[in-house]
């Protein structure tokens, strides 16, 4: 019997404002972009999940409509590595810049409805922010981890960022 463990991580870093049903223009697109970008930020901070952990958007129904949050889902046994990773995810990040991202401007995605292009541009921006200096060193040092994790999780964005 397989047991599934889930953690609702929310739609965005815990210290940031998030899109609001009924208030945010084009809420569905902005909410999807926000969750996808939050996933990218957590991957930057904590790296790729163990094999039996999946990060995905989870639909939640509310009186005012449907919204999405990021969910971590672990199947099978909770090994020490899986438990540590889930604990890290649950701690999350407070601000976008803690994962190397500029605070996102969701106006473009609200207008264009192009969530993949929005996320790709944000990831390329984070790769630029966290890149090494001319001497090959990273400042702050933590940028080395953020940059390497983003390159591994988003190879096409990384190739476009260096082209």
C-alpha positions as a Markdown table, in Angstrom:
| # | Residue | x | y | z |
|---|---|---|---|---|
| 1 | Unk | 0.0 | 0.0 | 0.0 |
| 2 | Unk | 1.4 | 3.4 | -1.0 |
| 3 | Unk | 0.9 | 6.3 | 1.3 |
| 4 | Unk | 0.9 | 9.8 | 0.1 |
| 5 | Unk | 2.0 | 12.8 | 2.3 |
| 6 | Unk | 1.1 | 16.3 | 1.1 |
| 7 | Unk | 2.0 | 19.8 | 2.3 |
| 8 | Unk | 0.2 | 22.9 | 1.0 |
| 9 | Unk | 3.0 | 25.4 | 0.5 |
| 10 | Unk | 0.8 | 28.3 | -0.5 |
| 11 | Unk | 0.9 | 30.4 | -3.7 |
| 12 | Unk | 4.0 | 32.6 | -3.0 |
| 13 | Unk | 6.8 | 33.3 | -0.4 |
| 14 | Unk | 5.3 | 33.7 | 3.0 |
| 15 | Unk | 6.4 | 37.3 | 3.4 |
| 16 | Unk | 5.0 | 38.5 | 0.0 |
| 17 | Unk | 1.6 | 39.7 | -1.1 |
| 18 | Unk | -0.2 | 37.2 | -3.3 |
| 19 | Unk | -2.9 | 37.5 | -6.0 |
| 20 | Unk | -6.5 | 37.8 | -4.7 |
| 21 | Unk | -9.6 | 36.4 | -6.2 |
| 22 | Unk | -12.0 | 39.2 | -7.1 |
| 23 | Unk | -9.3 | 41.9 | -6.7 |
| 24 | Unk | -6.3 | 41.0 | -9.0 |
| 25 | Unk | -6.9 | 41.7 | -12.7 |
| 26 | Unk | -6.9 | 38.4 | -14.7 |
| 27 | Unk | -6.6 | 36.5 | -11.4 |
| 28 | Unk | -6.4 | 33.0 | -13.1 |
| 29 | Unk | -3.3 | 33.8 | -15.1 |
| 30 | Unk | -1.6 | 35.8 | -12.4 |
| 31 | Unk | -2.3 | 33.0 | -9.8 |
| 32 | Unk | -0.9 | 30.3 | -12.2 |
| 33 | Unk | 2.2 | 32.4 | -12.8 |
| 34 | Unk | 2.7 | 33.1 | -9.1 |
| 35 | Unk | 2.5 | 29.4 | -8.2 |
| 36 | Unk | 4.9 | 28.4 | -11.1 |
| 37 | Unk | 7.3 | 31.1 | -10.1 |
| 38 | Unk | 7.1 | 30.1 | -6.4 |
| 39 | Unk | 8.0 | 26.5 | -7.5 |
| 40 | Unk | 11.0 | 27.9 | -9.4 |
| 41 | Unk | 12.1 | 29.9 | -6.4 |
| 42 | Unk | 11.9 | 26.8 | -4.1 |
| 43 | Unk | 13.8 | 24.8 | -6.6 |
| 44 | Unk | 16.5 | 27.5 | -6.7 |
| 45 | Unk | 16.7 | 27.5 | -2.9 |
| 46 | Unk | 16.5 | 23.8 | -2.2 |
| 47 | Unk | 17.3 | 22.0 | -5.4 |
| 48 | Unk | 15.5 | 19.3 | -7.2 |
| 49 | Unk | 13.3 | 17.1 | -5.1 |
| 50 | Unk | 14.0 | 13.5 | -4.3 |
| 51 | Unk | 12.6 | 11.0 | -6.8 |
| 52 | Unk | 9.4 | 10.3 | -4.8 |
| 53 | Unk | 8.6 | 14.0 | -4.2 |
| 54 | Unk | 6.6 | 16.1 | -6.7 |
| 55 | Unk | 5.9 | 19.8 | -6.6 |
| 56 | Unk | 2.7 | 20.8 | -8.4 |
| 57 | Unk | -0.1 | 23.3 | -8.5 |
| 58 | Unk | -3.1 | 22.2 | -6.5 |
| 59 | Unk | -6.6 | 23.4 | -7.2 |
| 60 | Unk | -8.6 | 24.8 | -4.3 |
| 61 | Unk | -12.3 | 25.8 | -4.5 |
| 62 | Unk | -13.5 | 28.9 | -2.7 |
| 63 | Unk | -16.8 | 30.6 | -2.6 |
| 64 | Unk | -15.5 | 33.2 | -5.0 |
| 65 | Unk | -13.8 | 30.7 | -7.4 |
| 66 | Unk | -10.9 | 28.4 | -7.9 |
| 67 | Unk | -7.4 | 29.3 | -6.9 |
| 68 | Unk | -4.1 | 27.3 | -6.9 |
| 69 | Unk | -1.4 | 26.8 | -4.4 |
| 70 | Unk | 1.9 | 24.9 | -4.6 |
| 71 | Unk | 1.8 | 21.4 | -3.1 |
| 72 | Unk | 4.6 | 19.0 | -2.2 |
| 73 | Unk | 3.5 | 15.4 | -2.5 |
| 74 | Unk | 5.6 | 12.5 | -1.3 |
| 75 | Unk | 4.7 | 9.0 | -2.1 |
| 76 | Unk | 6.0 | 5.8 | -0.5 |
| 77 | Unk | 8.2 | 5.9 | 2.6 |
| 78 | Unk | 9.5 | 9.1 | 4.2 |
| 79 | Unk | 13.3 | 8.6 | 4.1 |
| 80 | Unk | 15.6 | 10.9 | 6.0 |
| 81 | Unk | 16.3 | 12.8 | 2.7 |
| 82 | Unk | 12.7 | 13.2 | 1.8 |
| 83 | Unk | 11.8 | 14.4 | 5.3 |
| 84 | Unk | 14.6 | 16.9 | 5.3 |
| 85 | Unk | 13.5 | 18.2 | 1.8 |
| 86 | Unk | 9.9 | 18.5 | 2.9 |
| 87 | Unk | 11.0 | 20.3 | 6.1 |
| 88 | Unk | 13.0 | 22.7 | 4.0 |
| 89 | Unk | 10.0 | 23.3 | 1.7 |
| 90 | Unk | 7.7 | 23.9 | 4.6 |
| 91 | Unk | 10.1 | 26.5 | 6.0 |
| 92 | Unk | 9.8 | 28.1 | 2.5 |
| 93 | Unk | 11.3 | 31.5 | 1.7 |
| 94 | Unk | 10.2 | 34.8 | 3.0 |
| 95 | Unk | 10.9 | 37.0 | 0.0 |
| 96 | Unk | 11.4 | 36.4 | -3.7 |
| 97 | Unk | 15.0 | 37.8 | -3.5 |
| 98 | Unk | 15.9 | 35.0 | -1.0 |
| 99 | Unk | 15.9 | 32.7 | -4.0 |
| 100 | Unk | 17.6 | 35.2 | -6.4 |
| 101 | Unk | 14.4 | 36.5 | -8.0 |
| 102 | Unk | 13.4 | 40.1 | -8.4 |
| 103 | Unk | 10.0 | 40.9 | -7.1 |
| 104 | Unk | 7.8 | 39.9 | -10.0 |
| 105 | Unk | 5.6 | 42.4 | -11.9 |
| 106 | Unk | 2.5 | 40.3 | -12.7 |
| 107 | Unk | 1.0 | 43.1 | -15.0 |
| 108 | Unk | 2.5 | 41.5 | -18.1 |
| 109 | Unk | 1.1 | 38.1 | -17.4 |
| 110 | Unk | -2.3 | 39.6 | -16.5 |
| 111 | Unk | -2.3 | 41.3 | -19.8 |
| 112 | Unk | -0.8 | 38.7 | -22.1 |
| 113 | Unk | -1.9 | 35.4 | -20.4 |
| 114 | Unk | 1.5 | 33.9 | -21.3 |
| 115 | Unk | 2.5 | 32.1 | -18.1 |
| 116 | Unk | 5.4 | 30.0 | -19.6 |
| 117 | Unk | 7.0 | 33.1 | -21.1 |
| 118 | Unk | 6.6 | 35.0 | -17.9 |
| 119 | Unk | 8.2 | 32.2 | -15.8 |
| 120 | Unk | 11.0 | 31.8 | -18.3 |
| 121 | Unk | 11.8 | 35.5 | -18.2 |
| 122 | Unk | 11.8 | 35.5 | -14.4 |
| 123 | Unk | 14.1 | 32.4 | -14.3 |
| 124 | Unk | 16.5 | 34.0 | -16.8 |
| 125 | Unk | 16.5 | 37.2 | -14.7 |
| 126 | Unk | 17.3 | 35.2 | -11.5 |
| 127 | Unk | 20.2 | 33.4 | -13.4 |
| 128 | Unk | 21.5 | 36.9 | -14.3 |
| 129 | Unk | 21.2 | 38.2 | -10.8 |
| 130 | Unk | 22.9 | 35.2 | -9.3 |
| 131 | Unk | 25.7 | 34.8 | -11.9 |
| 132 | Unk | 29.3 | 34.8 | -11.0 |
| 133 | Unk | 31.5 | 37.9 | -11.3 |
| 134 | Unk | 34.1 | 38.4 | -13.9 |
| 135 | Unk | 36.6 | 36.5 | -11.7 |
| 136 | Unk | 34.3 | 33.5 | -11.5 |
| 137 | Unk | 33.3 | 34.0 | -7.9 |
| 138 | Unk | 29.8 | 34.5 | -6.5 |
| 139 | Unk | 28.7 | 37.3 | -4.3 |
| 140 | Unk | 27.1 | 36.6 | -2.0 |
| 141 | Unk | 28.5 | 33.1 | -1.9 |
| 142 | Unk | 24.9 | 31.6 | -1.6 |
| 143 | Unk | 24.4 | 32.7 | -5.3 |
| 144 | Unk | 26.5 | 29.8 | -6.4 |
| 145 | Unk | 23.9 | 27.4 | -5.0 |
| 146 | Unk | 20.9 | 29.3 | -6.4 |
| 147 | Unk | 22.5 | 29.6 | -9.8 |
| 148 | Unk | 23.5 | 25.9 | -10.0 |
| 149 | Unk | 20.0 | 24.8 | -8.9 |
| 150 | Unk | 18.3 | 27.0 | -11.4 |
| 151 | Unk | 20.5 | 25.8 | -14.2 |
| 152 | Unk | 19.8 | 22.2 | -13.4 |
| 153 | Unk | 16.0 | 22.7 | -13.0 |
| 154 | Unk | 15.6 | 25.0 | -16.1 |
| 155 | Unk | 18.3 | 24.0 | -18.7 |
| 156 | Unk | 16.5 | 25.7 | -21.6 |
| 157 | Unk | 16.2 | 29.0 | -19.7 |
| 158 | Unk | 19.8 | 28.7 | -18.6 |
| 159 | Unk | 20.9 | 28.2 | -22.3 |
| 160 | Unk | 18.9 | 31.3 | -23.3 |
| 161 | Unk | 20.3 | 33.3 | -20.4 |
| 162 | Unk | 23.9 | 32.7 | -21.6 |
| 163 | Unk | 23.3 | 33.0 | -25.3 |
